[in-house]
């Protein structure tokens, strides 16, 4: 499990470099003003019909995902193109949605974009899957249930 921790932390450090861009930081702040962010423990009380959208890349999703009633993996770069077919046509634009990524910003930007596309009930998991794991929760993969410890 230590290897997974090291890989996640290394990837997280690389993600931090993105914050060097003032424009991106401004966009993230704009999204924070419009999109409700929920804490990991709040995921336990969300409705069964809430859609969890993992916006990480497929190889990241394969390393483990947050289990839920309905989990979709839609990479951030494909979200706008897949949102209508995978979400709106099946669940409607009023569907309850929680987005997440590794650390939070991609999920937040995805939720913001869904909001701009007309989805009315979108939230983001604050801190992403790393915060979820830090609070002692598990993720699921083909290896089974995984934790940080």
C-alpha positions as CSV (number, residue, x, y, z in Angstrom):
1,X,0.0,0.0,0.0
2,X,3.0,2.3,0.6
3,X,3.7,2.3,-3.1
4,X,0.1,3.6,-3.8
5,X,0.7,6.4,-1.2
6,X,4.0,7.3,-2.8
7,X,2.5,7.5,-6.3
8,X,-0.5,9.5,-5.1
9,X,1.7,12.0,-3.3
10,X,4.1,12.3,-6.2
11,X,1.2,13.0,-8.5
12,X,-0.2,15.5,-6.0
13,X,3.1,17.4,-6.0
14,X,3.0,17.6,-9.8
15,X,-0.5,18.9,-9.6
16,X,0.7,21.7,-7.3
17,X,2.8,23.1,-10.1
18,X,-0.4,23.9,-12.0
19,X,-1.2,26.5,-9.2
20,X,1.6,28.6,-10.5
21,X,-0.7,30.0,-13.1
22,X,-2.6,33.1,-11.9
23,X,-5.3,32.6,-14.5
24,X,-6.0,29.1,-13.4
25,X,-6.0,30.1,-9.8
26,X,-8.5,32.8,-10.6
27,X,-10.8,30.4,-12.4
28,X,-10.6,28.0,-9.4
29,X,-11.6,30.9,-7.1
30,X,-14.5,31.8,-9.4
31,X,-15.7,28.2,-9.3
32,X,-15.4,28.2,-5.5
33,X,-17.8,31.1,-5.3
34,X,-20.5,29.3,-7.3
35,X,-20.1,25.6,-6.4
36,X,-20.9,24.1,-3.0
37,X,-18.0,22.0,-1.7
38,X,-18.8,19.1,0.6
39,X,-16.5,17.4,3.1
40,X,-15.8,13.7,2.9
41,X,-18.0,12.8,5.8
42,X,-20.9,14.4,4.0
43,X,-20.8,11.8,1.3
44,X,-22.2,9.3,3.8
45,X,-25.4,11.2,4.0
46,X,-26.0,11.9,0.3
47,X,-29.1,10.4,-1.3
48,X,-28.8,7.0,-3.1
49,X,-29.7,8.6,-6.4
50,X,-26.7,11.0,-6.2
51,X,-24.2,10.5,-9.1
52,X,-20.6,10.5,-8.1
53,X,-18.5,11.7,-11.1
54,X,-14.8,10.8,-11.0
55,X,-13.2,13.3,-13.4
56,X,-9.7,11.8,-13.2
57,X,-8.0,10.0,-16.1
58,X,-8.8,6.3,-16.7
59,X,-5.4,5.1,-15.2
60,X,-6.1,7.2,-12.1
61,X,-9.6,5.7,-11.8
62,X,-8.1,2.2,-12.1
63,X,-5.9,3.0,-9.0
64,X,-9.1,3.3,-6.9
65,X,-12.4,5.2,-6.8
66,X,-14.9,6.2,-4.1
67,X,-17.7,3.6,-4.0
68,X,-21.3,4.9,-4.3
69,X,-24.7,4.0,-5.6
70,X,-23.9,5.4,-9.1
71,X,-20.3,6.2,-10.0
72,X,-19.4,7.5,-13.5
73,X,-15.9,8.0,-14.7
74,X,-15.8,10.9,-17.1
75,X,-12.3,12.4,-17.5
76,X,-12.3,16.2,-17.1
77,X,-11.1,16.7,-20.7
78,X,-14.2,14.9,-22.1
79,X,-16.8,16.2,-19.6
80,X,-18.5,18.7,-21.9
81,X,-18.8,16.2,-24.7
82,X,-20.1,13.4,-22.5
83,X,-22.4,15.3,-20.1
84,X,-25.5,15.2,-22.2
85,X,-25.4,11.5,-23.2
86,X,-24.1,10.1,-19.9
87,X,-25.9,12.4,-17.5
88,X,-28.7,14.6,-18.9
89,X,-30.4,12.1,-21.2
90,X,-30.4,9.4,-18.6
91,X,-30.8,11.3,-15.3
92,X,-31.9,14.8,-16.3
93,X,-30.2,18.1,-15.7
94,X,-31.6,18.3,-12.1
95,X,-29.8,15.1,-11.1
96,X,-27.9,15.3,-7.8
97,X,-24.2,15.2,-8.7
98,X,-20.9,15.2,-6.7
99,X,-17.7,15.6,-8.7
100,X,-14.3,14.6,-7.4
101,X,-10.7,14.3,-8.6
102,X,-7.4,13.6,-6.8
103,X,-7.0,16.9,-4.8
104,X,-10.1,19.0,-5.6
105,X,-9.4,21.5,-8.4
106,X,-10.3,19.4,-11.4
107,X,-13.5,18.2,-9.7
108,X,-14.3,21.8,-8.8
109,X,-13.8,23.0,-12.3
110,X,-15.8,20.1,-13.6
111,X,-18.7,21.0,-11.3
112,X,-18.4,24.6,-12.4
113,X,-18.6,23.6,-16.1
114,X,-21.6,21.3,-15.4
115,X,-23.3,24.3,-13.7
116,X,-22.5,26.4,-16.8
117,X,-24.0,23.7,-19.0
118,X,-27.3,23.9,-17.1
119,X,-27.0,21.2,-14.4
120,X,-28.7,22.6,-11.4
121,X,-27.6,20.4,-8.4
122,X,-23.8,20.0,-8.6
123,X,-21.4,19.9,-5.7
124,X,-17.7,19.0,-5.4
125,X,-15.8,16.9,-2.9
126,X,-13.5,19.3,-1.2
127,X,-9.9,18.0,-1.2
128,X,-10.8,15.2,-3.6
129,X,-9.9,11.5,-3.2
130,X,-6.8,12.4,-1.1
131,X,-8.9,14.1,1.5
132,X,-11.3,11.2,1.5
133,X,-8.4,8.8,2.2
134,X,-6.8,11.0,4.8
135,X,-10.0,10.9,6.8
136,X,-9.7,7.1,7.0
137,X,-12.1,6.2,4.2
138,X,-11.5,3.5,1.7
139,X,-11.4,3.4,-2.1
140,X,-12.2,0.4,-4.3
141,X,-10.2,-1.0,-7.2
142,X,-9.6,-4.4,-8.9
143,X,-7.4,-5.2,-5.9
144,X,-10.3,-4.7,-3.5
145,X,-10.8,-2.2,-0.8
146,X,-7.8,0.1,-0.2
147,X,-6.8,2.7,2.5
148,X,-3.9,5.0,3.1
149,X,-2.8,3.3,6.3
